[in-house]
Structure formats: structure tokens, C-alpha cells
Amino acid sequence: MTLVGCGSPGQEGQEFTGSPAPNGPSSESPGSEPLGEGCSDAGTPDDAGTPGDAGIPSDAVLVTNTTRFYTSEGTSERVEDMSARPPEIYVPHGSTFSLLLGSAVPGGWLFTGVPSGPYYLRTGSTYIVSNARHVDVGINKLGRPDTVYSEHYLTPLQLNLVNMAPWTNWSSASLPGSSLQLASAQVDLYGAVSLFDFIPDGETRILTLNAELWAGTGNIPIFEASRGDRLYVSQHSQYPAGTAPDGTELGYSAVDRAVEVGAFDFTPDGVTPMPLAGVMQPTRRTEFPFEWRLPAYTAWALDAHPLATPSIPSFYAIPAAHGTNDGWIGYSGELLTLQLPRAASFNFTQRLQFGNPFPSTWGVVGLGSYSFRVLETVPDGSGQRVSLSGSISTSDEFNSLIASPLQPRVSPPRALAIDGVPASTQREVGAANPVISWLPPAQGSVNAYRLAFLRYNPEVNTLLTDGVLYLPGSATQVRLPPGMLKPDSIYYMRLSAYDGPGYDIERDPFHTREALPMAHADAFSSLFTTP
């Protein structure tokens, strides 16, 4: 795909200022032209669309929304009705846009009169820059299509768990102690258990009504015994992981014992406790050698932001419900969690282990991530400070990920700028829809970019995602569409470069973002205000 523009790869380097990239190969290549403005376009061979658009007129765009449900019986699909929140298309014309409103057709939403070249597809607060003539904006989901969800994401618990591994209390992030997690193979539910009673070290039974489930997957589904709805209860225990170079004791958390409780009926109401009882059993074990080259991450901190400091390195082994044929679908908790001290920068080499209570048809995904942060004062006179952050991460099938030393596959985008001014400068932007520009990462290939805007909420002194824009990996600049940034607001932005061979950002952006392998690296801005 060619994005409309007048620049050439040789000209891009003259348009930006910023921190020089560390020595290393450049991923810039011919054809990486920016999404330009005010340029006449003579047309290119792929202006008619991307492969897979057969049967759709060259001036039309069909948008569909297909939810794919993954269960132990296989995969099913449901076409969603978009009439309540219909998609929109914005066509760029230099510094302005024209809005196209489509109409409902069987199975989707059809836009006509869409000129060749890239357009912005809006769905909710998300925009996708695409040249495709058919885009599916559906998602993947675990569990039955007919699952009914409650209005609650918290529920009290009644626990009666025996034959547990001896309990250990939390000491620090590197010595996490014991914990409990819940996950279902039938419905979409994962959650961490909060225990409000003190559990003595060495205890092997928990009998309490003073516990709570927080569902990390959202609203808690209604459990139906007649449908075989069950829950895994997993106990995570603390294991040693050697010492850091300064002598700090290191540890990690991994599944030790578990039980899958029998099918039961339960309708969450926020008051009635969910009853969970069982005899915890040892799980099958996996032991493996692991090498993690942390200096290869910390070397990129200043590319993420000129003032960034390394924050937290984390490594996970994660169950992949129903296998990884289509990638890592949904979230079912962790099998292993390793968190090293803040700003750690040494080669970590250890033999680690974890238990796995889930069916052999499930996969295991490995995920390594290192975050970076900048503390900034909010430019509203309040004196409040907030943390701005980004990360570098890689996920892959577990055995593939650990087959070689873990290190970044892609580095952060470079020279992030707003209307040509380095984005690391706090200021008020001059327009409500500025041009965001950058240079490709110095390391790795880029299949897609994700540009997220986080808006400051003074009531809770935090930043919340307020809009996201997805772009092809060939893009190096984009003008924001109208209304994406709210007036008189404080934001920062995070630009993520994705290296994922199976990521089809233009035609299937949300199903394929869960493909494996997938790596990403972030560059982020300082706080800025809008007029």
C-alpha cells in the first residue's frame, strides 16, 4: 500500500529533529512515505485496494463486525449489528477532511463514493487508516456466544480450599508470596482473588467468607450448571530466582496447585458470595532455562523519551485458552510471573518452573516486557505530578520465546513530533488536529503503528485513553481527524511500533492483533494542552 504523499525516504530525515538513534540497522526502506497534505496523486497500482477486496466496487468500502468465539468445541462467529453506533469514514484533503456516512446492508455497513487512496475509518473512539475496500472491525472472545453477563465485575467469595501448598505472605514485588487466581474454560472469566483475612505463613487451608473476586475480563458471566460452566482455582506460590548483582534476593510467582470445581449455577448480584470449594492438587510441571538480556532494553530508554528512565522488567508464562492456532486469544491469568527490581540492567540467567492445570489442548504464551517512565508536573498550576510511560515487549509461543535469549525485536519509533516540534517539549499545540510525525525504529520491522492519546482527568489525577488511531507500518506522519482531541484539555500520546508478521492492520485490525509472534516498542510524548 502506498500512502498519499510528496516526500521520499531521502527527504524524511530533513523534516524532524530529536535524539539520534543508537548504532544499529535502520528499518527505513523505499516506499515508506508519509501521509502527506496538499499533494496531487497520480495514482499507484495498488490504489484500487488491497488483496482480499474482490467483489467490492472500487469506489466502495464494506465494513463488517464479526465476533469470533473460541471454546473447547471450536470456533463460531456472530455478525454484529452496527446500527446503534455506525462507523464513519473521513477522507483527507490536505489539511481538511470530508465525512462519509454509509448505510446498512446485509452483514455490514457500506460506504460508496470513497476515492482511491487511504481513508480514516472511525468506530467509536478508534480510527483505522486503511486503503482496503473491506474492513472487519470484529474481535476475538472466549466462551459461548450465548453467554449472559451480569452488571458486576466484583463479587464476594465463599472459599473452602484444602490441601494447599504452604502459604507465604507477600514481602515485595520481587518476593510476591502466595496468591489465588480464577479462570474458566467455558465462559470468559479471569480474576484475581483478594483475601481480607490474614493467612498465616505455612497455612494449607483457606475457609473464609471474607474474600472477593475482581474480574480482569470485565463483567462477570452468569454460570449455568446445565451448560457445564466451571472454574479453575489456582494457587500461585513463591519460588527463588537467585540474587541481583547488588545482592537483592529475587523470587517469582508460579502455579503450584489447582482444582477445577464442578459445574454450578451462579448469578452475580454484588452481594451473594460465589461458593468455591475443592481439594487442591499438584499440577504438571514445566522447568526451563531462561536468559533475559536486560541491558538490551535499557539501551533504548532515551528513544522512548529523551527524559525516560527504565522502570519495571516483567516476564510471564500465560495460558492460551484452546490453543494458539489463531494467536493468543483472551486472557486466562498467568502460570508464572517474574518481576525484577526497578531499572534492573543485567543479564538474568536462571532455571525457572511453573505448574499448569489447564487442558493439554491449551497453549502457553511467553511475554517479556520492560517499561519506561517520565514523571512530569501537570501544566494546570495544581502542582500535581503524573507518570508518563511506554514499554518494549515481545510475546510468542512459550517454547519459541525461550529458545534464545530474550531481548527486543523492535525498538521505539524515533523523532516523535507534533507539527514539527519535538513531542518531548511541554507546550500548547497550535491546532485541534495537528500533524504527528516520526521516523521508523532503528531496529526491527514495522507492520503497524498504534497512536494512543491519554487525557488527563484532574478529579483522580490520572491519564485515561481517550482515542486511538491505527496506521500501516509504512506511515511516518498523520494529521489527526477532527474531534479526536477535545478542546482545553491536557494529553500525552504514545506511539507503538508493532512487529507482527500476521498483523493485518488495514483489513482485520482487531482479530489479527492477537497473532503470534507479536512485538512492540513505544515512544511517548510529554504533556501537551489543546486550544
Secondary structure, 3 states (H helix, E strand, C coil): CCCCCCCCHHHHCCCCCCCCCCCCCCCCCCCCCCCCCCCCCCCCHHHHCCCCCCCCCCCEEEEECEEEEEECCEEEEEECCCCCCCCEEEEEECCEEEEEECEEECCEEEEECCCCCCEEEEECCEEEEECCCEEECCCEEECCCCCCECCCCEEEEEEEEECCCCCCCCCECCECCCEEEEECCCCCCEEEEEECCCCCCCCCCEEEEEEEEEECCCCCECECHHHCCCEEEEEEEEEEEEECCCCCEEEEEEEEEEEEECCCCECCCCCCCEEEEEECEECEEEEEEEEEECHHHHCCHHHHCCCCEEEEEEEEEEEECCCCCCCCCCCCCCCEEEECCCCCCCEEEEEEEEEECCCCCCEEEEEEEEEEEEEEECCCCCCCEEEEEEEEEEEEEHHHHCCCCECCCCCCCEEEEECCEECCCCEECCCCCCEEEEECCCCCCCCEEEEEEEEEECCCCEEEEEEEEEEECCCCEEECCCCCCCCCCEEEEEEEEEECCCCCCCCCCCCHHHCCCEEEEEEECCCEECC
